[in-house]
Amino acid sequence: MIYTLLGADGRPYESAVPGRLGGYRRGRIYGRLDCPSALRAIADGGYVAHRVFFADEPTARAAGYRPCAVCLPDRYREWKNG
């Protein structure tokens, strides 16, 4: 199976390995695939059209995404405090 991930430059690329993190393009947020907030949004029928995936956190940050406050609270605080 081939997966589409976003690279550090924000451009999609094909990968044989699935992404380890999910993201929301509109909010430029990334988080764990089991994030309760993201799963609620998906269950409510939203979010899916704007969902992206990343191989790892450094790639997500380089692409301009910030950590999720719900599933990555420590990393979110670090990001917020600059």
C-alpha distances in whole Angstrom, upper triangle without the diagonal:
4,7,10,13,17,18,22,23,22,20,16,14,10,9,6,8,9,12,15,18,18,20,22,23,27,28,26,26,23,23,21,18,21,24,26,27,24,23,26,26,23,24,27,25,25,23,20,20,21,18,17,15,16,16,19,23,24,22,22,26,26,24,27,26,28,27,28,31,30,27,28,32,33,31,32,36,35,34,37,39,38
4,7,10,13,15,19,20,18,16,12,10,6,6,5,7,8,11,14,16,16,18,20,20,24,25,23,23,21,21,20,18,21,23,26,26,23,23,26,25,22,24,27,24,24,21,18,18,19,16,14,13,14,13,17,20,22,19,19,23,23,21,24,23,26,25,26,30,29,26,27,31,32,29,30,34,33,31,34,37,36
4,6,10,12,16,17,15,13,10,8,6,5,6,7,6,8,11,13,12,14,17,17,20,22,20,20,17,18,17,15,18,20,23,23,19,20,23,22,19,22,24,22,21,18,15,16,15,13,11,9,10,10,14,17,19,16,16,20,20,18,21,19,22,22,22,26,25,23,24,27,28,26,27,30,30,28,31,33,32
4,7,10,13,14,12,10,6,6,5,6,9,9,8,8,12,12,11,12,14,14,17,19,17,17,15,17,17,15,19,20,23,22,19,20,23,21,19,22,24,21,20,17,14,14,13,11,8,7,9,10,14,16,17,14,14,17,17,15,18,17,20,20,21,25,25,23,23,26,28,25,25,29,28,26,29,31,30
4,6,10,11,9,8,5,5,6,7,10,9,8,6,10,10,9,10,13,12,16,17,14,15,12,14,14,13,17,18,21,21,17,19,22,20,19,22,24,22,20,16,14,14,13,10,7,5,5,7,10,12,13,10,10,14,13,11,14,14,16,17,18,22,22,20,20,23,24,21,22,25,25,22,25,28,26
4,7,8,5,5,4,6,9,10,13,12,11,9,11,10,10,10,12,10,14,15,12,13,11,14,15,15,19,19,22,21,18,20,23,21,20,23,25,23,20,17,15,15,12,11,7,6,6,8,10,11,12,8,8,11,10,8,11,11,14,15,17,21,22,20,19,23,23,20,20,24,23,20,23,25,24
4,5,5,6,6,7,10,10,14,13,13,11,13,12,13,12,14,13,17,17,14,15,13,15,17,17,21,21,25,24,21,23,26,24,23,27,28,26,24,20,19,18,16,14,10,9,7,8,10,11,10,6,8,10,8,7,11,11,15,16,18,22,23,22,20,23,23,20,21,24,22,20,23,25,23
4,5,7,9,10,13,14,17,16,16,13,14,13,14,13,15,14,17,17,13,14,13,16,18,19,22,22,25,24,22,25,27,25,25,28,30,28,25,21,21,21,18,16,13,11,9,10,10,10,8,5,7,8,5,5,8,10,13,15,18,21,23,21,20,22,22,18,19,22,20,17,20,22,20
4,6,9,10,14,15,19,19,18,16,17,16,16,15,16,14,16,17,13,15,15,18,20,21,25,24,27,26,23,26,29,26,26,30,30,29,26,22,22,20,17,17,13,13,12,13,13,13,11,8,9,10,7,5,9,11,15,17,20,23,25,24,22,25,25,21,21,24,22,19,22,24,21
4,7,9,13,15,18,18,17,14,16,14,14,12,13,10,13,14,11,13,13,16,18,19,22,22,25,23,20,23,25,23,22,26,27,25,22,18,18,17,14,13,10,11,10,12,13,13,12,9,8,10,8,5,8,9,13,16,18,21,23,22,21,23,24,20,20,23,22,19,21,24,21
4,7,10,13,16,17,16,14,17,16,15,13,14,12,15,16,14,16,15,18,20,20,24,24,26,25,22,24,27,24,23,27,28,25,23,19,18,16,14,14,11,11,11,13,15,16,15,11,11,13,11,8,12,13,17,19,21,24,26,24,24,26,27,24,23,27,26,22,25,27,25
4,7,10,13,14,13,12,15,14,13,13,14,12,16,17,15,16,15,18,19,18,22,22,25,24,21,23,25,23,21,25,26,23,21,18,16,15,13,12,9,9,10,11,14,16,16,12,12,15,14,11,14,14,18,19,21,25,25,24,24,27,28,24,24,28,27,24,27,29,27
4,7,10,11,11,11,15,15,15,15,17,15,19,21,18,19,17,19,20,19,23,24,27,26,23,24,27,25,23,27,28,26,24,21,18,17,16,15,11,10,10,11,14,16,16,12,13,17,15,13,16,17,20,21,23,27,27,25,25,28,29,26,26,30,28,26,29,31,29
4,7,9,10,10,14,15,15,16,18,18,21,23,20,21,19,20,20,19,22,24,27,27,23,24,27,26,23,26,28,26,24,21,19,18,17,15,12,11,11,11,15,18,18,15,16,19,18,16,20,19,22,23,24,28,28,26,26,30,30,27,28,32,30,28,31,34,32
4,5,7,8,12,14,15,16,19,19,23,24,21,21,18,19,18,17,21,22,26,26,23,23,27,26,23,26,28,26,25,22,20,20,19,16,13,11,10,9,13,16,17,14,15,19,18,17,20,20,22,22,24,27,27,25,25,28,29,26,27,31,29,28,31,33,31
4,7,10,12,15,16,19,22,22,26,27,24,24,21,21,19,18,21,23,26,27,24,24,28,27,24,27,29,27,27,24,21,22,21,18,16,13,13,11,15,18,19,17,18,22,21,20,24,23,25,25,26,29,29,26,26,30,30,28,29,33,32,30,33,36,34
4,7,9,12,14,16,20,20,24,25,22,21,18,18,16,14,18,20,23,24,21,21,25,25,22,25,28,26,25,22,20,21,20,17,14,11,10,8,12,15,17,15,16,19,19,19,22,21,22,22,23,26,25,22,22,26,27,24,26,29,28,27,30,33,31
4,7,9,10,13,16,18,21,22,19,18,15,14,13,11,14,17,20,21,18,18,21,21,19,21,24,22,22,19,16,18,17,14,11,8,8,7,11,14,16,14,14,18,19,18,20,18,20,19,20,23,22,19,20,24,24,22,23,27,27,25,28,31,30
4,6,7,10,13,15,18,18,16,15,11,11,10,9,12,14,18,18,15,16,20,19,17,20,23,21,20,17,15,16,15,12,9,5,5,5,7,10,13,11,11,14,15,14,17,15,16,15,16,20,19,16,16,20,21,19,20,23,23,22,24,27,26
4,7,10,14,16,19,19,16,14,10,9,7,7,10,12,16,17,14,15,19,19,17,20,23,22,21,18,16,18,17,13,11,7,6,5,6,9,12,11,10,14,15,15,17,15,15,13,14,17,17,13,14,17,18,16,17,21,20,20,22,25,24
4,7,10,13,16,15,13,10,7,6,5,6,9,10,13,14,11,13,16,16,15,18,20,20,18,15,14,16,14,10,9,6,5,7,6,7,11,10,8,11,14,13,14,11,12,10,11,14,14,11,11,15,16,14,15,18,18,17,19,22,22
4,7,10,13,12,11,8,6,6,6,5,9,9,12,12,9,11,14,13,12,15,17,16,14,11,11,12,10,7,6,4,6,9,10,10,13,12,9,12,15,13,14,11,11,10,10,14,13,11,12,15,17,15,15,19,19,17,19,23,22
4,6,9,8,7,5,4,6,9,9,12,10,13,12,9,12,14,12,12,16,17,16,13,9,10,11,8,6,5,6,8,11,11,11,13,12,8,11,13,11,11,8,9,9,9,13,13,12,12,15,17,15,14,18,18,16,18,21,20
4,6,6,6,5,6,9,11,11,14,12,14,11,9,12,13,11,11,15,15,14,11,7,8,9,6,5,6,9,11,15,15,14,16,14,11,13,15,12,12,9,10,11,10,13,14,14,14,17,19,17,15,19,20,17,18,21,21
4,6,5,7,9,12,15,15,17,16,18,15,12,15,17,14,14,18,17,16,12,9,10,9,5,6,7,10,12,15,16,15,16,14,11,13,14,11,10,8,11,13,13,16,17,17,17,19,21,19,17,20,21,18,19,22,21
4,6,8,11,14,17,17,19,17,18,15,13,16,17,13,14,18,17,15,12,9,11,10,7,9,10,13,15,19,19,18,19,17,14,15,16,13,12,10,12,14,13,16,17,18,18,20,22,20,17,21,22,18,18,22,22
4,5,9,12,15,16,18,15,16,13,12,15,16,13,15,18,17,17,13,10,13,13,9,10,11,14,15,19,18,16,18,16,13,13,15,13,10,8,9,11,10,12,14,15,15,16,19,17,14,17,18,15,15,19,18
4,7,10,14,15,17,15,17,15,13,17,18,15,16,20,20,19,15,12,14,14,10,10,10,11,12,16,15,13,14,13,9,10,11,9,7,5,6,9,10,12,14,15,14,16,18,15,13,16,16,13,14,17,17
4,7,11,12,14,12,14,12,10,14,15,13,15,18,18,18,15,12,14,14,11,10,10,11,11,14,13,11,13,12,9,9,12,10,9,5,5,6,6,9,11,11,11,12,14,12,10,14,14,12,13,16,16
4,7,9,12,10,13,11,10,13,15,14,14,18,19,19,16,12,14,15,12,10,9,8,8,11,10,8,11,10,7,8,12,10,10,6,6,5,6,9,10,9,9,12,13,11,10,14,14,12,14,17,17
4,7,8,7,10,10,8,11,14,13,14,17,18,18,16,13,14,16,14,11,11,9,9,11,10,9,12,12,9,11,14,14,13,10,9,6,5,9,8,6,7,10,12,10,10,14,14,13,15,18,18
4,5,5,9,10,9,10,13,14,14,16,18,19,17,15,15,18,16,12,12,10,10,11,10,10,14,14,12,14,17,16,17,13,12,9,8,11,10,6,8,11,13,12,12,16,17,16,18,21,21
4,6,9,10,8,8,12,12,11,14,16,16,15,13,13,16,14,11,11,9,10,12,12,12,16,16,13,16,19,18,18,15,15,12,11,14,12,9,11,15,17,16,16,20,20,20,21,24,25
4,6,9,8,7,10,12,11,13,15,16,16,14,14,18,17,14,14,13,14,15,15,15,19,19,17,19,22,21,21,18,17,14,12,14,11,8,11,14,16,16,16,20,21,21,22,25,26
4,5,5,6,9,10,11,12,14,16,15,13,14,17,16,13,14,13,14,16,15,15,18,19,16,18,21,20,19,16,14,11,9,10,7,5,9,11,14,14,14,17,19,18,19,22,23
4,6,5,6,9,10,10,12,14,14,13,14,18,17,15,17,16,18,20,19,18,22,22,19,21,24,23,22,18,17,14,11,11,8,7,11,13,16,16,16,18,21,20,21,24,25
4,5,5,6,9,10,11,13,11,11,13,16,15,13,15,16,18,20,19,18,22,21,18,20,23,21,20,16,15,13,9,10,7,8,11,12,16,16,14,17,20,19,19,22,23
4,5,5,6,9,10,11,9,8,9,13,12,10,12,13,15,18,17,17,20,19,16,18,21,19,19,15,14,13,9,11,9,9,12,14,18,17,15,19,21,19,20,23,24
4,5,5,6,9,10,10,9,10,14,14,11,14,14,17,19,19,19,23,22,19,21,24,22,22,18,18,16,13,14,11,11,14,17,20,20,19,22,24,23,23,27,28
4,5,5,6,9,9,10,11,15,15,13,16,17,20,23,23,22,26,25,22,24,27,25,24,20,19,17,14,15,12,13,16,18,21,21,20,22,25,24,24,27,29
4,5,5,7,5,6,8,11,11,11,14,16,19,22,22,21,25,24,20,22,25,22,22,18,18,17,14,15,13,14,17,18,22,21,19,22,25,23,23,27,28
4,5,5,5,6,6,10,11,10,13,14,18,21,21,21,25,23,20,23,25,23,22,19,19,18,15,17,15,15,18,20,24,23,21,25,27,25,25,29,30
4,5,7,9,9,13,14,13,17,18,21,24,24,25,28,27,24,26,29,26,26,23,23,21,18,19,17,17,20,22,26,25,24,27,29,28,28,32,33
4,6,9,10,13,14,14,18,20,23,26,26,26,29,28,25,27,30,27,26,23,23,22,19,20,17,18,22,23,27,26,24,27,30,28,28,32,33
4,7,7,10,12,12,16,18,22,25,26,26,29,27,24,26,29,26,25,22,23,22,20,21,19,20,23,25,28,27,25,29,31,29,29,33,33
4,6,7,9,10,13,16,20,23,24,24,26,24,21,23,25,22,22,19,20,19,17,19,17,18,21,23,26,25,23,26,28,26,26,30,30
4,6,6,6,10,13,16,19,20,20,23,21,17,20,22,19,18,16,16,16,14,17,16,16,18,20,24,22,20,24,25,23,23,27,27
4,5,5,9,11,15,18,20,20,23,21,18,21,22,19,19,17,18,18,16,19,18,18,20,23,25,24,22,26,27,25,26,29,29
4,6,9,12,16,19,21,21,23,21,18,21,22,19,19,17,19,20,18,21,21,21,22,25,28,26,24,28,29,26,27,30,30
4,7,10,13,17,18,18,20,18,15,17,18,15,15,13,15,16,15,18,19,19,20,22,25,22,21,24,25,22,23,27,26
4,7,10,14,15,16,18,16,13,16,17,14,15,12,14,15,14,17,17,16,17,20,23,20,19,23,24,21,22,26,25
4,7,11,12,13,15,12,10,13,14,11,13,11,13,14,14,17,18,16,17,20,22,19,19,22,23,20,22,25,24
4,7,9,11,13,10,8,12,13,11,13,11,13,13,14,17,17,15,16,19,21,18,18,22,22,20,22,25,24
4,6,7,9,7,6,10,11,9,12,10,12,12,14,17,18,15,15,18,19,16,17,20,20,18,21,23,22
4,7,9,7,8,11,12,12,14,13,15,14,16,19,20,17,16,20,20,17,18,22,21,19,22,25,23
4,6,6,6,9,10,11,13,12,12,12,14,17,18,15,13,17,16,13,15,18,17,16,19,21,20
4,5,5,6,8,10,11,9,9,8,11,14,16,13,11,14,13,10,12,15,13,12,16,17,16
4,6,5,6,9,10,10,10,11,14,17,19,17,14,16,15,12,14,16,14,12,16,18,15
4,5,5,6,9,9,11,12,15,18,20,18,16,18,18,14,16,19,17,15,18,20,18
4,6,5,7,6,8,9,11,15,16,15,13,16,16,12,13,16,15,13,16,18,16
4,5,5,5,6,8,12,14,17,16,13,15,15,11,11,14,12,10,13,15,13
4,5,7,10,12,15,18,21,19,17,19,18,15,15,18,15,13,16,17,15
4,6,9,12,15,18,20,19,17,20,20,16,16,19,17,14,17,19,17
4,7,10,13,16,18,18,16,18,18,14,14,16,15,12,14,16,14
4,7,9,12,15,14,13,15,15,12,11,14,14,10,12,15,14
4,7,9,12,12,10,11,12,9,7,10,10,7,9,12,11
4,6,9,8,6,8,9,6,5,9,9,7,9,12,12
4,5,6,5,7,9,8,6,10,11,10,11,14,15
4,6,6,5,8,8,5,8,10,10,10,13,14
4,6,6,10,10,9,11,14,13,13,16,18
4,6,9,9,9,12,14,14,15,17,19
4,6,5,6,9,10,10,12,14,15
4,6,5,6,9,10,10,12,14
4,5,5,6,9,10,11,12
4,5,5,6,9,10,11
4,5,5,6,9,10
4,5,5,6,8
4,6,5,6
4,6,5
4,5
4
